[in-house]
């Protein structure tokens, strides 16, 4: 069965989100930001946890922001990043509901 154009666009959208998460460093950053919750954390805190060069960290943060997975705000000289939870929830819903709903084992697990 051929997908509609809208369904095809959704697949590409979520593939791009997964591509943004395909780096261990970006997963570490996202995991850290999830732990900090809504307020997020300062770039220096991220640097301390993740390590690596400033330019590399900047690249990873830019990529996560470009795909809407994180947001940033500036307070004085500090930049704080936080997870954009609606986009992350949308990705989780896609993976769980759209992709996993055909697998009877996962559906049983979900109903618990």
Buried (B, 14 or more C-beta within 10 A) or exposed (E): EEEEEEEEEBEEBBEEBEEBBEBEBBEBBBEBBEEBEEEBBBBEBBBEEBEEEEEEBEBBBEBBBEBBBBBBEEEEEEBBBBBBBEBBEBBEEBEEEEEBEEEEEEEEEEEE
